[in-house]
Amino acid sequence: MKKLAATQIKAALVAVPDWKKTGSTIARTFQFKTFPAAIKFVNAVSRSAEKSNHHPDIDIRWNKVKLALTTHDAGGLTENDFKMARSFDGLATKA
């Protein structure tokens, strides 16, 4: 997958407004009411990531889950990162 140019990244961020670009990653912190709800979300993320063979960095803090995405093989952000971000946003509403 081809690395996106800065203008493409800026345009792609519009579709995932809760995600912030930091360096060569996009990241978002999700907050849940309980620890079990946060873990349920992490489990759903892990299944989706494994199925897509595109895995985020995950940081779990009680009821908060931070996800960070980048495409290491491409050396930065690709359309796949934004596709996964949209997918993870959808999973958060089900947790």
C-alpha positions as CSV (number, residue, x, y, z in Angstrom):
1,M,0.0,0.0,0.0
2,K,1.3,3.5,-0.9
3,K,2.1,6.1,1.7
4,L,-0.3,9.1,1.6
5,A,0.9,12.6,0.9
6,A,0.3,15.3,3.5
7,T,-2.7,16.7,1.5
8,Q,-4.2,13.3,1.3
9,I,-3.8,12.7,5.0
10,K,-5.4,16.1,5.8
11,A,-8.4,15.2,3.6
12,A,-8.7,11.7,5.2
13,L,-8.7,13.1,8.7
14,V,-12.0,14.9,7.9
15,A,-13.7,11.4,7.9
16,V,-12.2,10.5,11.3
17,P,-12.4,13.8,13.3
18,D,-11.6,12.2,16.7
19,W,-8.3,10.9,15.4
20,K,-5.2,13.1,15.6
21,K,-2.1,12.9,13.5
22,T,1.2,12.7,15.5
23,G,4.3,12.1,13.4
24,S,3.6,9.2,11.2
25,T,0.6,7.8,13.1
26,I,-3.0,8.7,13.8
27,A,-4.3,8.0,17.3
28,R,-7.5,8.2,19.3
29,T,-8.4,7.6,22.9
30,F,-11.8,5.9,23.5
31,Q,-13.5,6.2,26.9
32,F,-16.0,3.6,28.3
33,K,-18.1,3.5,31.4
34,T,-16.4,0.4,32.8
35,F,-13.2,-1.7,32.5
36,P,-15.1,-4.7,31.1
37,A,-16.6,-2.4,28.4
38,A,-13.1,-1.2,27.5
39,I,-11.8,-4.8,27.3
40,K,-14.8,-5.9,25.2
41,F,-13.8,-3.1,22.7
42,V,-10.2,-4.2,22.7
43,N,-11.3,-7.8,22.0
44,A,-13.4,-6.6,19.0
45,V,-10.5,-4.5,17.8
46,S,-8.1,-7.5,18.0
47,R,-10.5,-9.6,16.0
48,S,-10.9,-6.9,13.3
49,A,-7.2,-6.2,13.2
50,E,-6.3,-9.9,12.8
51,K,-8.9,-10.4,10.1
52,S,-7.4,-7.4,8.2
53,N,-3.8,-8.2,9.1
54,H,-3.4,-4.5,10.2
55,H,-2.7,-4.2,13.9
56,P,-2.9,-1.0,16.0
57,D,-0.7,-0.2,19.0
58,I,-3.1,-0.5,22.0
59,D,-2.7,1.2,25.4
60,I,-5.3,0.2,28.0
61,R,-6.0,2.4,31.1
62,W,-8.9,1.2,33.2
63,N,-11.8,2.6,31.1
64,K,-9.7,4.3,28.4
65,V,-8.2,2.6,25.3
66,K,-5.8,4.5,23.1
67,L,-5.3,3.1,19.6
68,A,-2.5,4.3,17.2
69,L,-2.2,3.3,13.6
70,T,0.5,3.5,11.0
71,T,1.6,1.3,8.1
72,H,5.2,0.3,8.9
73,D,5.8,-1.4,5.6
74,A,4.9,1.9,3.8
75,G,6.8,4.1,6.2
76,G,3.8,6.1,7.2
77,L,0.1,6.5,6.9
78,T,-1.9,4.8,4.1
79,E,-5.6,4.5,3.2
80,N,-5.7,1.3,5.2
81,D,-4.9,3.2,8.4
82,F,-7.9,5.4,7.8
83,K,-10.1,2.5,6.8
84,M,-9.2,0.8,10.1
85,A,-9.8,4.0,12.1
86,R,-13.4,4.2,10.7
87,S,-13.9,0.5,11.5
88,F,-12.7,1.0,15.1
89,D,-15.0,4.0,15.5
90,G,-17.9,1.8,14.6
91,L,-16.8,-0.9,17.0
92,A,-16.7,1.6,19.8
93,T,-20.4,2.3,19.5
94,K,-21.1,-1.4,20.0
95,A,-19.0,-1.8,23.2
